[in-house]
């Protein structure tokens, strides 16, 4: 895909056509109604918005000219992106660690919450405080939340 539009003036026809092409790319690779990271010069892929807002940001503020591989929007990285370009190494390491987190089912959160619940119950009457709308119920909710899959596989 031609990305020369990213360096064109933001009010030029080439830029506006490029924005439309980018949004079509996002729709194809991410999905039509999914929230995405905003690659505008202000948000720098740190803020997540709906696609309509992202398109408006890119048109208004311009797209980050350094975001040449749209990996946050479904584009696959070239094999050498992570190995040869030092500016991408941190991003690659971070992306790979996030992928590993998704695969790691035993992250220790359950154990931590059990420890907290036990410590709380030792300092009180124990059974009197469970499921009465107080802190133990809150901890039960945390335990349930820790077991909930963040990004269910469709």
N, C-alpha and C positions, 0 to 999 in steps of 0.2 A: 504494500500500500504506500502510495506517495504521501509523505509527511511534510513536504516543503511548505505547505500552507501554514504550519505552526509558526513560521518566521515571517509570514506576510502581515501587513497592517491589519488590525482587527476589523476594520470597516471595509476591507476589500472583498470583492466577490470571491476570490480564491480562498480567503480565510473563512468566509461564511459557508462556502461549499465544503471546505475541509471540516468545519464543525459538524455539519450535517452528516458527512461521511463518518466522522468519529462516533457520533451518536448511533448511526446505523450499525457500525462495528460493535459497539457496546450492546445494542439490542440483540444482535446475532450471537455474541459470545457470552453475555451475562444473562440476558433475558429482558423482556420488555418493561416490566413494572418493578424491577428490583432496584433498591437503593444502591448507590455506587459511591466510590471515593471521587472527590472533586479535584481534577488536575489543573484547576485554574491557578494563576500566579499568586493568588492570595491564600487559597486553601492547601495547595501543594500536596494533594492526596492524603491530607490528614483529617479532613472533614468528610463525613458521609452525608449525602443528600439524595433526594429523589432525582430522577434523570432530567426532569424539566428544569429544576433549579440548577443542576450541573451545567446544562446547556446554556442557560442564561448567564451563569458565572463565566463560562469559557468565552461567550460572546462579549461580555462586558469587560472582563479583566484580562482576557487572553489566556492561552494555555501555557503551562510551564514548558519552556523550550528545551529543558534538559530531560523531560520525560519522553524519551524517544522510543522506548520499548514499553508498550502499554500493558505491562504485566498485571497491573491492578484491574484491568478491564478485559482480560481474557487472552491477551497476546502471549504466546509462548516465547520464552527467552531463548536466544541462540546459545548453544552449548558454551561458547567462549565468553559470553557475557560475564559469568561468574569467575572464570579462571584468568582472564587476561586484563580486565579493566578494574583497577583498584577502586575506582569510585563506586563500582557496583558490589564489591565484596561484602560490605556491611549489609546492604539490602539483600543480597543472596543468602548470607548467613541467617539474617532475620527471617526471611521467607522460609528457609529450610527448617529453622527451629519451630516456626509456626506449624509447618506440615507435620513435624514430629509430635507436637503437642496434640494435634488432632488424632494421631494414632495412639497416643499414650492414654490408656484407659485408667491406670492406677496412678493418679497424680498426687495422692496423699491428702486430698481435700476431705474425703470421708473420714480418714483417721483423725485429722485435725478437729473436725466437728464433733466426733465422738469424744475426744479428749476434753473439749470445751464443755460438752454436756455433762460428762462425769465430774469435772471440777465444779461445775455449778451445783450439781446435785449433792456433792459432798459438803458444800457450804450451807445447804438448806435442808429441809425435811425430805428431800428427794421426791418420792412418789406424789406428794401433795402438789408439786409444782408442774407436773407433766400434763400437757394438753389443757391447761386452764386459761390459755390466752396470754400467759406471761412469757418470760424469756425462753423456757424450754420449748414451748410451741413454736417460738421464733426459730429456735435451733432445729426443731424438726423440719420446719419449712426450708431452712438452709440446707439441711441434709437432702431433702427431696430435690431442691434446686441443683445441688452438686451432682446428683445422679441424672439430671435431665440433659439430653444431648443438645448442644448449642446449635449445631448445623445438621439437622437430620438428613440422611441420604434419601433422595427422592427416587 
